């Protein structure tokens, strides 16, 4: 995720890495979670743009995928919750 945060602001680097080295930005975990969550949709929208199509077409793709998902299937966001209790909640 370094491409997005460039190591973060020095004032936020006050925790240790899993290996015990000082200087880890405390926002790293949040950045990793966010960029992991948006990676697939951003790649899809980039591909649509490269083909001269509207990035908003991603809505139809996700809608089609959701129609085939069962309410008790695991949520696609990786939360560990059932679809009906997470992103599939009305």
PDB file of N, CA, C and O in Angstrom:
ATOM      1  N   UNK A   1       0.811  -1.202   0.000  1.00  0.00           N
ATOM      2  CA  UNK A   1       0.000   0.000   0.000  1.00  0.00           C
ATOM      3  C   UNK A   1       0.847   1.255   0.000  1.00  0.00           C
ATOM      4  O   UNK A   1       0.322   2.369   0.002  1.00  0.00           O
ATOM      5  N   UNK A   2       2.132   1.078  -0.003  1.00  0.00           N
ATOM      6  CA  UNK A   2       3.037   2.223   0.061  1.00  0.00           C
ATOM      7  C   UNK A   2       2.827   3.195  -1.102  1.00  0.00           C
ATOM      8  O   UNK A   2       3.087   4.389  -0.957  1.00  0.00           O
ATOM      9  N   UNK A   3       2.361   2.700  -2.250  1.00  0.00           N
ATOM     10  CA  UNK A   3       2.119   3.577  -3.397  1.00  0.00           C
ATOM     11  C   UNK A   3       1.123   4.668  -3.058  1.00  0.00           C
ATOM     12  O   UNK A   3       1.163   5.750  -3.645  1.00  0.00           O
ATOM     13  N   UNK A   4       0.226   4.398  -2.114  1.00  0.00           N
ATOM     14  CA  UNK A   4      -0.829   5.353  -1.788  1.00  0.00           C
ATOM     15  C   UNK A   4      -0.454   6.278  -0.634  1.00  0.00           C
ATOM     16  O   UNK A   4      -0.826   7.451  -0.633  1.00  0.00           O
ATOM     17  N   UNK A   5       0.279   5.758   0.346  1.00  0.00           N
ATOM     18  CA  UNK A   5       0.542   6.566   1.538  1.00  0.00           C
ATOM     19  C   UNK A   5       1.992   7.038   1.636  1.00  0.00           C
ATOM     20  O   UNK A   5       2.291   7.937   2.422  1.00  0.00           O
ATOM     21  N   UNK A   6       2.892   6.452   0.856  1.00  0.00           N
ATOM     22  CA  UNK A   6       4.310   6.833   0.861  1.00  0.00           C
ATOM     23  C   UNK A   6       4.920   6.787   2.260  1.00  0.00           C
ATOM     24  O   UNK A   6       5.769   7.611   2.601  1.00  0.00           O
ATOM     25  N   UNK A   7       4.482   5.818   3.067  1.00  0.00           N
ATOM     26  CA  UNK A   7       5.043   5.675   4.411  1.00  0.00           C
ATOM     27  C   UNK A   7       4.336   6.501   5.462  1.00  0.00           C
ATOM     28  O   UNK A   7       4.641   6.388   6.649  1.00  0.00           O
ATOM     29  N   UNK A   8       3.404   7.324   5.047  1.00  0.00           N
ATOM     30  CA  UNK A   8       2.637   8.118   5.998  1.00  0.00           C
ATOM     31  C   UNK A   8       3.415   9.276   6.585  1.00  0.00           C
ATOM     32  O   UNK A   8       4.590   9.476   6.278  1.00  0.00           O
ATOM     33  N   UNK A   9       2.760  10.018   7.414  1.00  0.00           N
ATOM     34  CA  UNK A   9       3.340  11.180   8.081  1.00  0.00           C
ATOM     35  C   UNK A   9       4.226  10.704   9.242  1.00  0.00           C
ATOM     36  O   UNK A   9       3.804   9.835  10.005  1.00  0.00           O
ATOM     37  N   UNK A  10       5.433  11.246   9.397  1.00  0.00           N
ATOM     38  CA  UNK A  10       6.309  10.814  10.492  1.00  0.00           C
ATOM     39  C   UNK A  10       5.671  10.911  11.875  1.00  0.00           C
ATOM     40  O   UNK A  10       6.000  10.119  12.758  1.00  0.00           O
ATOM     41  N   UNK A  11       4.764  11.866  12.079  1.00  0.00           N
ATOM     42  CA  UNK A  11       4.143  11.998  13.401  1.00  0.00           C
ATOM     43  C   UNK A  11       3.264  10.803  13.751  1.00  0.00           C
ATOM     44  O   UNK A  11       2.960  10.588  14.924  1.00  0.00           O
ATOM     45  N   UNK A  12       2.846  10.014  12.740  1.00  0.00           N
ATOM     46  CA  UNK A  12       1.984   8.861  12.979  1.00  0.00           C
ATOM     47  C   UNK A  12       2.764   7.555  13.116  1.00  0.00           C
ATOM     48  O   UNK A  12       2.159   6.496  13.283  1.00  0.00           O
ATOM     49  N   UNK A  13       4.084   7.609  13.049  1.00  0.00           N
ATOM     50  CA  UNK A  13       4.908   6.401  13.089  1.00  0.00           C
ATOM     51  C   UNK A  13       5.403   6.128  14.501  1.00  0.00           C
ATOM     52  O   UNK A  13       6.565   6.381  14.816  1.00  0.00           O
ATOM     53  N   UNK A  14       4.533   5.618  15.340  1.00  0.00           N
ATOM     54  CA  UNK A  14       4.957   5.386  16.712  1.00  0.00           C
ATOM     55  C   UNK A  14       4.663   3.979  17.217  1.00  0.00           C
ATOM     56  O   UNK A  14       4.726   3.740  18.423  1.00  0.00           O
ATOM     57  N   UNK A  15       4.347   3.048  16.332  1.00  0.00           N
ATOM     58  CA  UNK A  15       4.193   1.664  16.768  1.00  0.00           C
ATOM     59  C   UNK A  15       5.267   0.822  16.093  1.00  0.00           C
ATOM     60  O   UNK A  15       5.972   1.297  15.202  1.00  0.00           O
ATOM     61  N   UNK A  16       5.385  -0.411  16.517  1.00  0.00           N
ATOM     62  CA  UNK A  16       6.417  -1.302  15.988  1.00  0.00           C
ATOM     63  C   UNK A  16       5.826  -2.250  14.948  1.00  0.00           C
ATOM     64  O   UNK A  16       4.642  -2.584  15.001  1.00  0.00           O
ATOM     65  N   UNK A  17       6.652  -2.673  14.014  1.00  0.00           N
ATOM     66  CA  UNK A  17       6.253  -3.649  13.007  1.00  0.00           C
ATOM     67  C   UNK A  17       6.089  -5.005  13.691  1.00  0.00           C
ATOM     68  O   UNK A  17       6.528  -5.175  14.829  1.00  0.00           O
ATOM     69  N   UNK A  18       5.462  -5.976  13.016  1.00  0.00           N
ATOM     70  CA  UNK A  18       5.357  -7.313  13.609  1.00  0.00           C
ATOM     71  C   UNK A  18       6.730  -7.918  13.949  1.00  0.00           C
ATOM     72  O   UNK A  18       6.825  -8.790  14.811  1.00  0.00           O
ATOM     73  N   UNK A  19       7.780  -7.459  13.277  1.00  0.00           N
ATOM     74  CA  UNK A  19       9.139  -7.943  13.561  1.00  0.00           C
ATOM     75  C   UNK A  19       9.807  -7.179  14.701  1.00  0.00           C
ATOM     76  O   UNK A  19      10.930  -7.500  15.089  1.00  0.00           O
ATOM     77  N   UNK A  20       9.129  -6.181  15.232  1.00  0.00           N
ATOM     78  CA  UNK A  20       9.668  -5.420  16.353  1.00  0.00           C
ATOM     79  C   UNK A  20      10.418  -4.157  15.983  1.00  0.00           C
ATOM     80  O   UNK A  20      10.961  -3.491  16.865  1.00  0.00           O
ATOM     81  N   UNK A  21      10.465  -3.807  14.715  1.00  0.00           N
ATOM     82  CA  UNK A  21      11.165  -2.592  14.304  1.00  0.00           C
ATOM     83  C   UNK A  21      10.292  -1.370  14.592  1.00  0.00           C
ATOM     84  O   UNK A  21       9.080  -1.418  14.378  1.00  0.00           O
ATOM     85  N   UNK A  22      10.881  -0.291  15.069  1.00  0.00           N
ATOM     86  CA  UNK A  22      10.098   0.917  15.347  1.00  0.00           C
ATOM     87  C   UNK A  22       9.766   1.673  14.059  1.00  0.00           C
ATOM     88  O   UNK A  22      10.392   1.464  13.020  1.00  0.00           O
ATOM     89  N   UNK A  23       8.781   2.543  14.149  1.00  0.00           N
ATOM     90  CA  UNK A  23       8.494   3.455  13.048  1.00  0.00           C
ATOM     91  C   UNK A  23       7.348   3.079  12.133  1.00  0.00           C
ATOM     92  O   UNK A  23       7.208   3.671  11.063  1.00  0.00           O
ATOM     93  N   UNK A  24       6.521   2.116  12.515  1.00  0.00           N
ATOM     94  CA  UNK A  24       5.384   1.750  11.673  1.00  0.00           C
ATOM     95  C   UNK A  24       4.265   2.767  11.848  1.00  0.00           C
ATOM     96  O   UNK A  24       3.941   3.146  12.974  1.00  0.00           O
ATOM     97  N   UNK A  25       3.688   3.200  10.772  1.00  0.00           N
ATOM     98  CA  UNK A  25       2.564   4.128  10.806  1.00  0.00           C
ATOM     99  C   UNK A  25       1.352   3.396  11.369  1.00  0.00           C
ATOM    100  O   UNK A  25       0.996   2.328  10.871  1.00  0.00           O
ATOM    101  N   UNK A  26       0.721   3.941  12.380  1.00  0.00           N
ATOM    102  CA  UNK A  26      -0.413   3.271  13.004  1.00  0.00           C
ATOM    103  C   UNK A  26      -1.627   3.189  12.077  1.00  0.00           C
ATOM    104  O   UNK A  26      -2.575   2.464  12.378  1.00  0.00           O
ATOM    105  N   UNK A  27      -1.617   3.914  10.959  1.00  0.00           N
ATOM    106  CA  UNK A  27      -2.712   3.855  10.000  1.00  0.00           C
ATOM    107  C   UNK A  27      -2.560   2.715   9.000  1.00  0.00           C
ATOM    108  O   UNK A  27      -3.475   2.462   8.216  1.00  0.00           O
ATOM    109  N   UNK A  28      -1.416   2.018   9.012  1.00  0.00           N
ATOM    110  CA  UNK A  28      -1.128   0.984   8.012  1.00  0.00           C
ATOM    111  C   UNK A  28      -2.217  -0.079   7.925  1.00  0.00           C
ATOM    112  O   UNK A  28      -2.619  -0.451   6.822  1.00  0.00           O
ATOM    113  N   UNK A  29      -2.697  -0.568   9.044  1.00  0.00           N
ATOM    114  CA  UNK A  29      -3.722  -1.605   9.041  1.00  0.00           C
ATOM    115  C   UNK A  29      -4.982  -1.127   8.331  1.00  0.00           C
ATOM    116  O   UNK A  29      -5.571  -1.864   7.540  1.00  0.00           O
ATOM    117  N   UNK A  30      -5.394   0.107   8.613  1.00  0.00           N
ATOM    118  CA  UNK A  30      -6.578   0.661   7.964  1.00  0.00           C
ATOM    119  C   UNK A  30      -6.382   0.853   6.470  1.00  0.00           C
ATOM    120  O   UNK A  30      -7.276   0.559   5.675  1.00  0.00           O
ATOM    121  N   UNK A  31      -5.202   1.349   6.089  1.00  0.00           N
ATOM    122  CA  UNK A  31      -4.905   1.514   4.663  1.00  0.00           C
ATOM    123  C   UNK A  31      -4.966   0.170   3.941  1.00  0.00           C
ATOM    124  O   UNK A  31      -5.559   0.059   2.868  1.00  0.00           O
ATOM    125  N   UNK A  32      -4.352  -0.843   4.534  1.00  0.00           N
ATOM    126  CA  UNK A  32      -4.338  -2.165   3.904  1.00  0.00           C
ATOM    127  C   UNK A  32      -5.752  -2.697   3.732  1.00  0.00           C
ATOM    128  O   UNK A  32      -6.091  -3.224   2.673  1.00  0.00           O
ATOM    129  N   UNK A  33      -6.584  -2.565   4.765  1.00  0.00           N
ATOM    130  CA  UNK A  33      -7.965  -3.050   4.687  1.00  0.00           C
ATOM    131  C   UNK A  33      -8.740  -2.306   3.596  1.00  0.00           C
ATOM    132  O   UNK A  33      -9.452  -2.921   2.802  1.00  0.00           O
ATOM    133  N   UNK A  34      -8.596  -0.977   3.564  1.00  0.00           N
ATOM    134  CA  UNK A  34      -9.312  -0.186   2.575  1.00  0.00           C
ATOM    135  C   UNK A  34      -8.891  -0.537   1.152  1.00  0.00           C
ATOM    136  O   UNK A  34      -9.739  -0.786   0.295  1.00  0.00           O
ATOM    137  N   UNK A  35      -7.581  -0.558   0.900  1.00  0.00           N
ATOM    138  CA  UNK A  35      -7.120  -0.810  -0.461  1.00  0.00           C
ATOM    139  C   UNK A  35      -7.383  -2.239  -0.906  1.00  0.00           C
ATOM    140  O   UNK A  35      -7.570  -2.490  -2.096  1.00  0.00           O
ATOM    141  N   UNK A  36      -7.399  -3.181   0.033  1.00  0.00           N
ATOM    142  CA  UNK A  36      -7.775  -4.554  -0.320  1.00  0.00           C
ATOM    143  C   UNK A  36      -9.254  -4.585  -0.732  1.00  0.00           C
ATOM    144  O   UNK A  36      -9.628  -5.276  -1.680  1.00  0.00           O
ATOM    145  N   UNK A  37     -10.081  -3.836  -0.013  1.00  0.00           N
ATOM    146  CA  UNK A  37     -11.521  -3.805  -0.277  1.00  0.00           C
ATOM    147  C   UNK A  37     -11.845  -3.175  -1.635  1.00  0.00           C
ATOM    148  O   UNK A  37     -12.761  -3.635  -2.318  1.00  0.00           O
ATOM    149  N   UNK A  38     -11.121  -2.147  -2.033  1.00  0.00           N
ATOM    150  CA  UNK A  38     -11.440  -1.441  -3.278  1.00  0.00           C
ATOM    151  C   UNK A  38     -10.617  -1.908  -4.475  1.00  0.00           C
ATOM    152  O   UNK A  38     -10.814  -1.406  -5.581  1.00  0.00           O
ATOM    153  N   UNK A  39      -9.706  -2.850  -4.284  1.00  0.00           N
ATOM    154  CA  UNK A  39      -8.819  -3.274  -5.374  1.00  0.00           C
ATOM    155  C   UNK A  39      -9.595  -3.801  -6.579  1.00  0.00           C
ATOM    156  O   UNK A  39      -9.402  -3.315  -7.693  1.00  0.00           O
ATOM    157  N   UNK A  40     -10.455  -4.769  -6.376  1.00  0.00           N
ATOM    158  CA  UNK A  40     -11.193  -5.369  -7.499  1.00  0.00           C
ATOM    159  C   UNK A  40     -12.078  -4.357  -8.220  1.00  0.00           C
ATOM    160  O   UNK A  40     -11.990  -4.251  -9.443  1.00  0.00           O
ATOM    161  N   UNK A  41     -12.938  -3.600  -7.506  1.00  0.00           N
ATOM    162  CA  UNK A  41     -13.782  -2.648  -8.239  1.00  0.00           C
ATOM    163  C   UNK A  41     -12.988  -1.584  -8.985  1.00  0.00           C
ATOM    164  O   UNK A  41     -13.386  -1.171 -10.074  1.00  0.00           O
ATOM    165  N   UNK A  42     -11.871  -1.135  -8.418  1.00  0.00           N
ATOM    166  CA  UNK A  42     -11.075  -0.122  -9.106  1.00  0.00           C
ATOM    167  C   UNK A  42     -10.455  -0.683 -10.384  1.00  0.00           C
ATOM    168  O   UNK A  42     -10.394   0.011 -11.398  1.00  0.00           O
ATOM    169  N   UNK A  43      -9.996  -1.930 -10.342  1.00  0.00           N
ATOM    170  CA  UNK A  43      -9.448  -2.558 -11.548  1.00  0.00           C
ATOM    171  C   UNK A  43     -10.524  -2.726 -12.611  1.00  0.00           C
ATOM    172  O   UNK A  43     -10.270  -2.507 -13.795  1.00  0.00           O
ATOM    173  N   UNK A  44     -11.717  -3.111 -12.197  1.00  0.00           N
ATOM    174  CA  UNK A  44     -12.822  -3.275 -13.148  1.00  0.00           C
ATOM    175  C   UNK A  44     -13.172  -1.926 -13.782  1.00  0.00           C
ATOM    176  O   UNK A  44     -13.343  -1.837 -14.998  1.00  0.00           O
ATOM    177  N   UNK A  45     -13.276  -0.881 -12.960  1.00  0.00           N
ATOM    178  CA  UNK A  45     -13.620   0.432 -13.503  1.00  0.00           C
ATOM    179  C   UNK A  45     -12.520   0.955 -14.420  1.00  0.00           C
ATOM    180  O   UNK A  45     -12.813   1.598 -15.428  1.00  0.00           O
ATOM    181  N   UNK A  46     -11.255   0.688 -14.084  1.00  0.00           N
ATOM    182  CA  UNK A  46     -10.152   1.085 -14.956  1.00  0.00           C
ATOM    183  C   UNK A  46     -10.221   0.384 -16.298  1.00  0.00           C
ATOM    184  O   UNK A  46      -9.962   0.984 -17.342  1.00  0.00           O
ATOM    185  N   UNK A  47     -10.577  -0.900 -16.260  1.00  0.00           N
ATOM    186  CA  UNK A  47     -10.722  -1.670 -17.494  1.00  0.00           C
ATOM    187  C   UNK A  47     -11.866  -1.132 -18.351  1.00  0.00           C
ATOM    188  O   UNK A  47     -11.746  -1.030 -19.572  1.00  0.00           O
ATOM    189  N   UNK A  48     -12.965  -0.795 -17.703  1.00  0.00           N
ATOM    190  CA  UNK A  48     -14.102  -0.224 -18.437  1.00  0.00           C
ATOM    191  C   UNK A  48     -13.705   1.100 -19.095  1.00  0.00           C
ATOM    192  O   UNK A  48     -14.028   1.341 -20.259  1.00  0.00           O
ATOM    193  N   UNK A  49     -13.017   1.943 -18.358  1.00  0.00           N
ATOM    194  CA  UNK A  49     -12.566   3.225 -18.908  1.00  0.00           C
ATOM    195  C   UNK A  49     -11.626   3.028 -20.095  1.00  0.00           C
ATOM    196  O   UNK A  49     -11.724   3.734 -21.099  1.00  0.00           O
ATOM    197  N   UNK A  50     -10.717   2.062 -19.973  1.00  0.00           N
ATOM    198  CA  UNK A  50      -9.761   1.807 -21.046  1.00  0.00           C
ATOM    199  C   UNK A  50     -10.449   1.356 -22.328  1.00  0.00           C
ATOM    200  O   UNK A  50      -9.931   1.555 -23.426  1.00  0.00           O
ATOM    201  N   UNK A  51     -11.623   0.747 -22.177  1.00  0.00           N
ATOM    202  CA  UNK A  51     -12.383   0.297 -23.354  1.00  0.00           C
ATOM    203  C   UNK A  51     -13.399   1.333 -23.804  1.00  0.00           C
ATOM    204  O   UNK A  51     -14.230   1.056 -24.670  1.00  0.00           O
ATOM    205  N   UNK A  52     -13.337   2.537 -23.216  1.00  0.00           N
ATOM    206  CA  UNK A  52     -14.232   3.613 -23.622  1.00  0.00           C
ATOM    207  C   UNK A  52     -15.645   3.468 -23.086  1.00  0.00           C
ATOM    208  O   UNK A  52     -16.583   4.050 -23.631  1.00  0.00           O
ATOM    209  N   UNK A  53     -15.797   2.697 -22.025  1.00  0.00           N
ATOM    210  CA  UNK A  53     -17.129   2.491 -21.439  1.00  0.00           C
ATOM    211  C   UNK A  53     -17.221   3.241 -20.116  1.00  0.00           C
ATOM    212  O   UNK A  53     -16.207   3.634 -19.539  1.00  0.00           O
ATOM    213  N   UNK A  54     -18.435   3.432 -19.652  1.00  0.00           N
ATOM    214  CA  UNK A  54     -18.664   4.166 -18.406  1.00  0.00           C
ATOM    215  C   UNK A  54     -18.309   3.300 -17.200  1.00  0.00           C
ATOM    216  O   UNK A  54     -18.745   2.151 -17.127  1.00  0.00           O
ATOM    217  N   UNK A  55     -17.530   3.821 -16.255  1.00  0.00           N
ATOM    218  CA  UNK A  55     -17.190   3.054 -15.068  1.00  0.00           C
ATOM    219  C   UNK A  55     -18.417   2.678 -14.237  1.00  0.00           C
ATOM    220  O   UNK A  55     -18.371   1.725 -13.459  1.00  0.00           O
ATOM    221  N   UNK A  56     -19.498   3.414 -14.397  1.00  0.00           N
ATOM    222  CA  UNK A  56     -20.723   3.122 -13.647  1.00  0.00           C
ATOM    223  C   UNK A  56     -21.331   1.769 -14.027  1.00  0.00           C
ATOM    224  O   UNK A  56     -22.222   1.277 -13.333  1.00  0.00           O
ATOM    225  N   UNK A  57     -20.862   1.169 -15.111  1.00  0.00           N
ATOM    226  CA  UNK A  57     -21.364  -0.152 -15.501  1.00  0.00           C
ATOM    227  C   UNK A  57     -21.042  -1.208 -14.454  1.00  0.00           C
ATOM    228  O   UNK A  57     -21.615  -2.297 -14.473  1.00  0.00           O
ATOM    229  N   UNK A  58     -20.138  -0.896 -13.551  1.00  0.00           N
ATOM    230  CA  UNK A  58     -19.793  -1.831 -12.493  1.00  0.00           C
ATOM    231  C   UNK A  58     -21.021  -2.154 -11.632  1.00  0.00           C
ATOM    232  O   UNK A  58     -21.117  -3.244 -11.067  1.00  0.00           O
ATOM    233  N   UNK A  59     -21.941  -1.220 -11.537  1.00  0.00           N
ATOM    234  CA  UNK A  59     -23.151  -1.438 -10.740  1.00  0.00           C
ATOM    235  C   UNK A  59     -23.930  -2.637 -11.282  1.00  0.00           C
ATOM    236  O   UNK A  59     -24.412  -3.466 -10.509  1.00  0.00           O
ATOM    237  N   UNK A  60     -24.053  -2.730 -12.587  1.00  0.00           N
ATOM    238  CA  UNK A  60     -24.774  -3.851 -13.196  1.00  0.00           C
ATOM    239  C   UNK A  60     -24.038  -5.169 -12.944  1.00  0.00           C
ATOM    240  O   UNK A  60     -24.672  -6.197 -12.705  1.00  0.00           O
ATOM    241  N   UNK A  61     -22.710  -5.140 -12.996  1.00  0.00           N
ATOM    242  CA  UNK A  61     -21.926  -6.341 -12.735  1.00  0.00           C
ATOM    243  C   UNK A  61     -22.148  -6.839 -11.312  1.00  0.00           C
ATOM    244  O   UNK A  61     -22.413  -8.022 -11.095  1.00  0.00           O
ATOM    245  N   UNK A  62     -22.040  -5.939 -10.354  1.00  0.00           N
ATOM    246  CA  UNK A  62     -22.234  -6.335  -8.963  1.00  0.00           C
ATOM    247  C   UNK A  62     -23.677  -6.770  -8.707  1.00  0.00           C
ATOM    248  O   UNK A  62     -23.917  -7.692  -7.927  1.00  0.00           O
ATOM    249  N   UNK A  63     -24.615  -6.126  -9.345  1.00  0.00           N
ATOM    250  CA  UNK A  63     -26.022  -6.505  -9.196  1.00  0.00           C
ATOM    251  C   UNK A  63     -26.259  -7.925  -9.712  1.00  0.00           C
ATOM    252  O   UNK A  63     -26.974  -8.706  -9.084  1.00  0.00           O
ATOM    253  N   UNK A  64     -25.662  -8.253 -10.847  1.00  0.00           N
ATOM    254  CA  UNK A  64     -25.804  -9.600 -11.405  1.00  0.00           C
ATOM    255  C   UNK A  64     -25.171 -10.635 -10.485  1.00  0.00           C
ATOM    256  O   UNK A  64     -25.730 -11.715 -10.299  1.00  0.00           O
ATOM    257  N   UNK A  65     -24.011 -10.322  -9.904  1.00  0.00           N
ATOM    258  CA  UNK A  65     -23.366 -11.248  -8.974  1.00  0.00           C
ATOM    259  C   UNK A  65     -24.212 -11.441  -7.723  1.00  0.00           C
ATOM    260  O   UNK A  65     -24.315 -12.553  -7.205  1.00  0.00           O
ATOM    261  N   UNK A  66     -24.814 -10.370  -7.239  1.00  0.00           N
ATOM    262  CA  UNK A  66     -25.625 -10.450  -6.023  1.00  0.00           C
ATOM    263  C   UNK A  66     -26.867 -11.304  -6.215  1.00  0.00           C
ATOM    264  O   UNK A  66     -27.320 -11.949  -5.270  1.00  0.00           O
ATOM    265  N   UNK A  67     -27.426 -11.322  -7.417  1.00  0.00           N
ATOM    266  CA  UNK A  67     -28.624 -12.131  -7.675  1.00  0.00           C
ATOM    267  C   UNK A  67     -28.342 -13.622  -7.511  1.00  0.00           C
ATOM    268  O   UNK A  67     -29.250 -14.394  -7.203  1.00  0.00           O
ATOM    269  N   UNK A  68     -27.088 -14.031  -7.716  1.00  0.00           N
ATOM    270  CA  UNK A  68     -26.732 -15.444  -7.633  1.00  0.00           C
ATOM    271  C   UNK A  68     -26.196 -15.835  -6.258  1.00  0.00           C
ATOM    272  O   UNK A  68     -25.822 -16.988  -6.044  1.00  0.00           O
ATOM    273  N   UNK A  69     -26.159 -14.906  -5.348  1.00  0.00           N
ATOM    274  CA  UNK A  69     -25.619 -15.149  -4.014  1.00  0.00           C
ATOM    275  C   UNK A  69     -26.755 -15.488  -3.053  1.00  0.00           C
ATOM    276  O   UNK A  69     -27.790 -14.823  -3.051  1.00  0.00           O
ATOM    277  N   UNK A  70     -26.562 -16.515  -2.243  1.00  0.00           N
ATOM    278  CA  UNK A  70     -27.560 -16.873  -1.242  1.00  0.00           C
ATOM    279  C   UNK A  70     -27.448 -15.978  -0.018  1.00  0.00           C
ATOM    280  O   UNK A  70     -26.369 -15.479   0.299  1.00  0.00           O
ATOM    281  N   UNK A  71     -28.557 -15.779   0.661  1.00  0.00           N
ATOM    282  CA  UNK A  71     -28.566 -14.912   1.843  1.00  0.00           C
ATOM    283  C   UNK A  71     -27.622 -15.402   2.936  1.00  0.00           C
ATOM    284  O   UNK A  71     -27.085 -14.598   3.698  1.00  0.00           O
ATOM    285  N   UNK A  72     -27.418 -16.707   3.018  1.00  0.00           N
ATOM    286  CA  UNK A  72     -26.567 -17.268   4.067  1.00  0.00           C
ATOM    287  C   UNK A  72     -25.134 -17.509   3.614  1.00  0.00           C
ATOM    288  O   UNK A  72     -24.327 -18.034   4.382  1.00  0.00           O
ATOM    289  N   UNK A  73     -24.802 -17.134   2.379  1.00  0.00           N
ATOM    290  CA  UNK A  73     -23.423 -17.246   1.899  1.00  0.00           C
ATOM    291  C   UNK A  73     -22.556 -16.217   2.627  1.00  0.00           C
ATOM    292  O   UNK A  73     -23.064 -15.196   3.092  1.00  0.00           O
ATOM    293  N   UNK A  74     -21.257 -16.482   2.725  1.00  0.00           N
ATOM    294  CA  UNK A  74     -20.376 -15.487   3.347  1.00  0.00           C
ATOM    295  C   UNK A  74     -20.338 -14.199   2.521  1.00  0.00           C
ATOM    296  O   UNK A  74     -20.400 -14.237   1.293  1.00  0.00           O
ATOM    297  N   UNK A  75     -20.237 -13.076   3.203  1.00  0.00           N
ATOM    298  CA  UNK A  75     -20.180 -11.790   2.505  1.00  0.00           C
ATOM    299  C   UNK A  75     -18.884 -11.694   1.723  1.00  0.00           C
ATOM    300  O   UNK A  75     -17.843 -12.186   2.159  1.00  0.00           O
ATOM    301  N   UNK A  76     -18.956 -11.067   0.583  1.00  0.00           N
ATOM    302  CA  UNK A  76     -17.797 -10.940  -0.294  1.00  0.00           C
ATOM    303  C   UNK A  76     -16.748  -9.966   0.238  1.00  0.00           C
ATOM    304  O   UNK A  76     -15.631  -9.934  -0.277  1.00  0.00           O
ATOM    305  N   UNK A  77     -17.078  -9.179   1.247  1.00  0.00           N
ATOM    306  CA  UNK A  77     -16.109  -8.203   1.770  1.00  0.00           C
ATOM    307  C   UNK A  77     -15.078  -8.854   2.677  1.00  0.00           C
ATOM    308  O   UNK A  77     -14.085  -8.225   3.043  1.00  0.00           O
ATOM    309  N   UNK A  78     -15.306 -10.117   3.044  1.00  0.00           N
ATOM    310  CA  UNK A  78     -14.345 -10.821   3.881  1.00  0.00           C
ATOM    311  C   UNK A  78     -14.536 -10.608   5.373  1.00  0.00           C
ATOM    312  O   UNK A  78     -13.649 -10.936   6.161  1.00  0.00           O
ATOM    313  N   UNK A  79     -15.671 -10.069   5.769  1.00  0.00           N
ATOM    314  CA  UNK A  79     -15.914  -9.794   7.185  1.00  0.00           C
ATOM    315  C   UNK A  79     -16.159 -11.063   7.999  1.00  0.00           C
ATOM    316  O   UNK A  79     -16.033 -11.054   9.223  1.00  0.00           O
ATOM    317  N   UNK A  80     -16.510 -12.156   7.313  1.00  0.00           N
ATOM    318  CA  UNK A  80     -16.839 -13.388   8.019  1.00  0.00           C
ATOM    319  C   UNK A  80     -18.323 -13.484   8.361  1.00  0.00           C
ATOM    320  O   UNK A  80     -18.779 -14.513   8.860  1.00  0.00           O
ATOM    321  N   UNK A  81     -19.072 -12.425   8.098  1.00  0.00           N
ATOM    322  CA  UNK A  81     -20.511 -12.436   8.367  1.00  0.00           C
ATOM    323  C   UNK A  81     -21.261 -13.016   7.178  1.00  0.00           C
ATOM    324  O   UNK A  81     -20.730 -13.121   6.072  1.00  0.00           O
ATOM    325  N   UNK A  82     -22.514 -13.391   7.434  1.00  0.00           N
ATOM    326  CA  UNK A  82     -23.369 -13.840   6.335  1.00  0.00           C
ATOM    327  C   UNK A  82     -23.734 -12.622   5.483  1.00  0.00           C
ATOM    328  O   UNK A  82     -23.808 -11.492   5.967  1.00  0.00           O
ATOM    329  N   UNK A  83     -23.959 -12.897   4.197  1.00  0.00           N
ATOM    330  CA  UNK A  83     -24.317 -11.838   3.251  1.00  0.00           C
ATOM    331  C   UNK A  83     -25.499 -11.030   3.737  1.00  0.00           C
ATOM    332  O   UNK A  83     -25.494  -9.803   3.633  1.00  0.00           O
ATOM    333  N   UNK A  84     -26.522 -11.701   4.271  1.00  0.00           N
ATOM    334  CA  UNK A  84     -27.750 -11.014   4.680  1.00  0.00           C
ATOM    335  C   UNK A  84     -27.529 -10.048   5.854  1.00  0.00           C
ATOM    336  O   UNK A  84     -28.315  -9.121   6.051  1.00  0.00           O
ATOM    337  N   UNK A  85     -26.465 -10.265   6.629  1.00  0.00           N
ATOM    338  CA  UNK A  85     -26.197  -9.407   7.791  1.00  0.00           C
ATOM    339  C   UNK A  85     -25.146  -8.349   7.523  1.00  0.00           C
ATOM    340  O   UNK A  85     -24.863  -7.522   8.390  1.00  0.00           O
ATOM    341  N   UNK A  86     -24.567  -8.364   6.338  1.00  0.00           N
ATOM    342  CA  UNK A  86     -23.478  -7.428   6.043  1.00  0.00           C
ATOM    343  C   UNK A  86     -23.870  -6.547   4.853  1.00  0.00           C
ATOM    344  O   UNK A  86     -24.741  -5.688   4.988  1.00  0.00           O
ATOM    345  N   UNK A  87     -23.250  -6.745   3.710  1.00  0.00           N
ATOM    346  CA  UNK A  87     -23.523  -5.909   2.541  1.00  0.00           C
ATOM    347  C   UNK A  87     -24.871  -6.219   1.888  1.00  0.00           C
ATOM    348  O   UNK A  87     -25.377  -5.414   1.106  1.00  0.00           O
ATOM    349  N   UNK A  88     -25.445  -7.357   2.197  1.00  0.00           N
ATOM    350  CA  UNK A  88     -26.734  -7.709   1.611  1.00  0.00           C
ATOM    351  C   UNK A  88     -27.917  -7.264   2.441  1.00  0.00           C
ATOM    352  O   UNK A  88     -29.067  -7.521   2.086  1.00  0.00           O
ATOM    353  N   UNK A  89     -27.631  -6.585   3.564  1.00  0.00           N
ATOM    354  CA  UNK A  89     -28.721  -6.124   4.425  1.00  0.00           C
ATOM    355  C   UNK A  89     -29.503  -5.020   3.725  1.00  0.00           C
ATOM    356  O   UNK A  89     -28.918  -4.143   3.089  1.00  0.00           O
ATOM    357  N   UNK A  90     -30.841  -5.069   3.847  1.00  0.00           N
ATOM    358  CA  UNK A  90     -31.665  -4.043   3.180  1.00  0.00           C
ATOM    359  C   UNK A  90     -31.499  -2.671   3.769  1.00  0.00           C
ATOM    360  O   UNK A  90     -32.130  -1.721   3.306  1.00  0.00           O
TER     361      UNK A  90
END
